[in-house]
Amino acid sequence: MIDSAALLPSGLRDTLPPEAEHEAMVTGWLLAAFRQNGYRQVSPPMVEFEASLLTGPGAAMAHRTFRLVDPASQRTLAVRADITPQIARIAATRLSQWPRPVRLSYNGTVLRVTGDQLRPDRQFRQAGIELIGSESVAADAEVITVPVEALRSLGVEGLTVDLSLPSLAPAIIPGLTSGEPAAAELREALNRKDLASVERLAPAQARLLNELILAAGPAAQTLERLGSLDLPAAAQVACEPAKLLLPRLAQSLPDIVVTLDPIEHRGFEYHNGISFSLFARGLHGELGRGGRYVASLSGSAGETATGVTIYMDMLMRALGESEPAACLYLPTDATPAERRARQAEGWMVVAGLEPVTDPAAEARRMGCSHYWRAGEAVAI
């Protein structure tokens, strides 16, 4: 029988050794790689006033957000479901005088009202970067290149970049981003690539939308197909960023596979320009997601920004189990100097607290791989 004290709400779990230790090491590696590229780390709070957290890009996350009442102020608070809106707030307020573009990195836990099929966990960690205050295509290339290089350095294999143009379909059907039920149904049909439903819901644009659905594939080929279509002027403008981005990615990541799905916008709640998802071989679900958005507090006027979020739970799945740590048991007669010397050599040291007759057995009981005997580490 499971102790009731060990039960947790659905979608929440304890992360235990060695998984938690491995994740902490991987997160530190990512943040170090981000810093090497000029991204300075910030750490926003887990909870904010609802009025500030759910404005600007955060408004799109309202349906995923937990709320509670603050006993001190009697105001409604919100628990973050995504960290990017907080970075936008920090850049627009506390760092408003910093020279642009400003590069920021972060990591932290988010909590969501519900999970999904690919990620049932409602609480998980995010790590990422945001580049705020630049409209240059070089910024788009940077926020793809930096995480891809960092992930490769961690040993993630088979990385691919899937570009999206969230503003393309709304340029063809202006009412697509409205809150109307019919618009939501059409958006979902486009995401499912449901040609029959698209024809039923948007008969006037069905032929063109179906062409866009069928155009998805290798980025260069998709852009060629888009160029052959009779797109409205606004839709042609929406395609331009991808045309400019591909040559830069070919230069910075010459061996990366880049695909383009012109109408995919599932999950790009607040993105309004070229966006992307990162995938890895053998991993079911996205490793990360990013793209263009407006870093504002009002949802209208604001700085243009681009960034990427790495989902740490998915990254840990991609990396697999870590190698067992080299753990050394030191008996009680070991000196503090010996302990420090072994730690300097890279050992994880477990110091004995009571004398034992069989150090090897005690080391095994404590989960150590070695024990200290006569001045040397002996494998169990």
Secondary structure by P-SEA (a helix, b strand, c coil): cccccccccccbbbbcaaaaaaaaaaaaaaaaaaaaabbbbbbbccccccccccccccccccccbbbbbcccccbbbbccccaaaaaaaaaacccccccccbbbbbbbbbbbccccccccccccccccccccccccaaaaaaaaaaaaaaaaaacccbbbbbbbccccccccccccccccaaaaaaaaaaaaccaaaaaaacccaaaaaaaaaaacccaaaaaaaaaaccccaaaaaaaaaaaaaaaaaaaacccbbbbbbcccccccccccccccccccccccccccccbbbbbccccccccccccccccaaaaaaaaccccccbbbbbcccccaaaaaaaaaaccbbbbbccccccaaaaaaaacccbbbcccccccc
